[in-house]
């Protein structure tokens, strides 16, 4: 690793989480970097979600020194935002963890034409349930994030990593709107910067096929699959993910 070259790392969390969730991964990273975080807790619309991500990147850009590369690191919903930032020239490279170019499937297609993804009705039911049972909606979603192998190892998404209730109801609703409406599959060739795709093979929320599809359509992408990991591979094996990120940075910059 070239420790003489610093990086600006902009962290973009997944739905309902704060950047505290990245703490185990960050503790294993040895790169020289300035860390910047997007905070989605109080936004009210899906447009504000992206604006918040842009604000975090522009703040990081304003503090860059000569030779510093800005890397957008996003998980799930945050990974989608990271890739959009790169498409618009706002990031020099992307680390996308457990993300897809399109989270929901097109119900207008036949069963054989569908490429996976959630039924949009599931997300709309979650939006309705947020009004009267918000803790259960968050807890149910988080329970899906761990694979059986994760659970067998005793891994838990503890409140200390990112407490339930951190996002406002409006922010949770807006995040689900973004997952419902985002589809940049046709725009994937616009991702011309280096992209590292990290995915668990046992992801029950966003199957690894999503990263495989991105990898097939993005020319400068690299794919790292973690066998048996669920939707949070950076919690399943933070040391392995950190080493892969460092090696990827070294190879590209």
C-alpha positions in Angstrom: 0.0 0.0 0.0 1.3 3.4 -1.0 1.0 5.2 2.4 2.4 8.4 0.9 -0.8 9.1 -1.1 -3.8 10.2 1.1 -7.4 9.5 0.2 -10.6 11.2 0.9 -13.1 8.5 1.8 -16.8 9.5 1.7 -19.0 7.0 3.6 -22.6 6.5 2.5 -24.7 4.2 4.8 -27.6 1.9 3.9 -31.2 2.3 4.7 -31.9 3.1 8.4 -28.2 3.0 9.3 -25.7 5.6 10.2 -22.0 5.6 9.4 -21.3 4.0 12.8 -22.1 0.7 11.0 -18.8 1.1 9.2 -16.7 1.3 12.4 -15.4 -2.3 12.3 -14.3 -1.9 8.7 -12.7 1.4 9.3 -10.8 0.0 12.3 -9.0 -2.4 9.9 -8.2 0.1 7.2 -4.6 1.3 7.3 -4.7 3.7 4.4 -3.9 7.4 5.0 -7.2 9.0 4.6 -9.5 11.8 5.6 -13.0 10.4 6.4 -16.2 12.2 5.5 -19.7 10.9 6.3 -23.1 11.5 4.8 -25.9 11.8 7.4 -29.3 10.8 6.1 -31.1 10.8 9.4 -33.1 14.0 9.0 -33.8 14.3 5.2 -37.4 14.3 4.0 -37.4 13.4 0.3 -35.4 11.1 -2.0 -34.1 14.2 -3.8 -32.6 15.3 -0.4 -31.0 12.0 0.0 -28.9 12.5 -3.1 -28.3 16.2 -2.3 -27.0 15.1 1.1 -24.6 12.7 -0.6 -23.5 15.4 -3.0 -22.9 17.8 0.0 -20.7 15.3 1.7 -18.6 14.8 -1.5 -18.3 18.6 -2.2 -17.2 19.2 1.4 -14.6 16.5 1.0 -13.5 18.0 -2.4 -13.1 21.4 -0.8 -10.5 20.0 1.6 -8.5 17.9 -0.9 -4.8 18.5 -1.3 -3.0 17.9 -4.6 -2.9 14.2 -5.6 -5.7 13.2 -3.2 -8.3 10.9 -4.7 -11.9 11.0 -3.6 -13.4 7.5 -3.1 -17.2 7.1 -2.5 -17.8 4.1 -0.3 -21.5 3.1 -0.1 -23.4 0.2 1.3 -26.7 -0.9 -0.2 -28.8 2.3 -0.7 -25.5 4.2 -0.1 -23.8 2.1 -2.8 -26.5 3.2 -5.3 -25.8 6.8 -4.4 -22.0 6.3 -4.7 -22.4 5.0 -8.2 -24.6 7.9 -9.2 -22.0 10.3 -7.8 -19.3 8.7 -9.9 -21.5 8.8 -13.1 -21.8 12.5 -12.6 -18.1 12.9 -12.2 -18.2 13.7 -8.4 -16.0 10.8 -7.3 -12.7 9.4 -8.6 -13.6 5.8 -7.7 -16.4 3.8 -6.0 -16.5 1.0 -3.5 -20.0 -0.5 -3.7 -21.1 -3.0 -1.1 -24.2 -5.1 -1.5 -25.8 -2.6 -3.9 -27.7 -2.9 -7.2 -28.5 -0.8 -10.1 -32.2 -1.4 -9.6 -33.6 -2.6 -6.3 -37.1 -3.6 -7.4 -38.2 -5.7 -10.2 -40.4 -4.7 -13.1 -43.8 -6.2 -12.5 -44.8 -5.5 -16.1 -42.3 -8.1 -17.3 -43.1 -11.8 -17.5 -41.8 -14.1 -14.8 -39.1 -15.4 -17.1 -38.0 -11.9 -18.1 -37.6 -10.7 -14.5 -34.0 -10.3 -13.2 -34.8 -10.5 -9.5 -35.2 -7.7 -7.0 -37.9 -6.9 -4.5 -41.6 -6.7 -5.4 -42.3 -3.0 -5.1 -45.4 -3.8 -3.1 -43.1 -5.1 -0.3 -41.5 -1.6 0.0 -44.9 0.1 -0.1 -46.1 -2.1 2.7 -43.0 -1.1 4.7 -43.8 2.5 4.0 -47.4 2.1 5.3 -46.2 0.2 8.4 -43.7 2.9 9.3 -46.6 5.1 10.5 -47.7 2.7 13.3 -44.9 0.2 13.8 -41.6 1.8 12.8 -39.4 -0.2 15.3 -40.7 -3.5 13.9 -40.2 -2.4 10.3 -36.5 -1.5 11.0 -35.9 -4.7 13.1 -37.4 -6.9 10.4 -35.3 -5.4 7.7 -32.1 -5.7 9.8 -32.9 -9.3 10.6 -32.6 -10.1 6.9 -29.2 -8.5 6.7 -27.4 -11.5 8.3 -27.0 -14.9 6.7 -27.2 -18.2 8.5 -23.4 -18.4 8.5 -23.2 -14.9 10.0 -25.6 -16.0 12.7 -23.7 -19.2 13.3 -20.6 -17.1 14.0 -22.5 -15.1 16.5 -22.6 -12.0 14.4 -25.2 -9.5 15.4 -26.1 -6.0 14.1 -25.9 -4.5 17.5 -27.4 -1.1 18.3 -23.9 0.1 19.0 -23.1 -0.1 15.3 -26.1 2.0 14.4 -29.1 2.3 16.6 -32.7 1.6 15.5 -34.5 4.9 15.4 -31.6 7.0 14.1 -33.5 8.0 10.9 -36.7 10.0 11.1 -39.8 8.4 9.7 -39.7 10.9 6.8 -36.1 9.8 6.0 -37.0 6.1 6.1 -39.9 6.8 3.8 -37.7 8.8 1.4 -35.1 6.0 1.4 -37.7 3.5 0.4 -38.9 5.9 -2.3 -35.3 6.0 -3.7 -35.2 2.2 -3.7 -38.5 2.1 -5.5 -37.7 4.6 -8.2 -33.9 4.2 -8.9 -33.0 2.3 -12.1 -29.6 3.2 -13.7 -29.1 -0.2 -15.4 -29.1 1.6 -18.8 -26.5 4.1 -17.5 -23.9 1.6 -16.2 -21.5 2.1 -19.1 -21.2 5.7 -17.9 -19.2 4.4 -14.9 -15.8 4.9 -16.3 -13.8 5.2 -13.0 -12.5 2.3 -11.0 -15.3 0.4 -9.2 -14.9 -2.2 -6.5 -18.0 -4.4 -6.0 -18.2 -6.3 -2.7 -21.0 -8.7 -2.1 -21.9 -11.6 0.2 -23.0 -14.8 -1.6 -25.8 -15.3 0.9 -27.3 -11.8 0.7 -31.0 -12.2 1.2 -31.8 -8.5 0.7 -29.9 -7.8 -2.5 -28.6 -11.1 -4.1 -25.0 -11.2 -5.3 -26.3 -11.4 -8.9 -26.9 -7.6 -8.7 -23.1 -7.0 -8.4 -22.4 -9.6 -11.1 -24.7 -7.7 -13.4 -23.0 -4.4 -12.7 -19.6 -6.0 -13.1 -20.6 -7.3 -16.6 -21.5 -3.8 -17.7 -18.8 -1.6 -16.0 -15.5 -1.7 -17.8 -13.2 -0.8 -14.9 -14.9 -2.9 -12.2 -13.6 -5.6 -9.9 -15.7 -8.1 -8.1 -15.1 -9.5 -4.6 -17.5 -12.1 -3.4 -17.5 -13.2 0.3 -18.6 -16.8 0.6 -21.5 -17.2 3.0 -21.8 -13.5 4.0 -25.1 -11.7 4.1 -26.1 -8.2 3.3 -23.3 -6.7 5.5 -20.1 -8.3 4.3 -18.0 -5.6 5.9 -19.4 -6.9 9.3 -19.1 -10.5 8.3 -15.3 -10.2 7.6 -14.2 -6.6 8.1 -10.5 -7.5 7.9 -10.8 -9.3 4.5 -12.9 -6.4 3.1 -10.3 -3.9 4.4 -7.4 -5.8 2.8 -9.3 -6.0 -0.5 -10.1 -2.3 -0.5 -6.4 -1.4 0.2 -5.1 -3.7 -2.5 -7.6 -2.3 -5.0 -6.6 1.3 -4.1 -3.0 0.4 -4.5 -3.5 -1.2 -7.9 -5.5 1.7 -9.2 -3.8 4.8 -7.7 
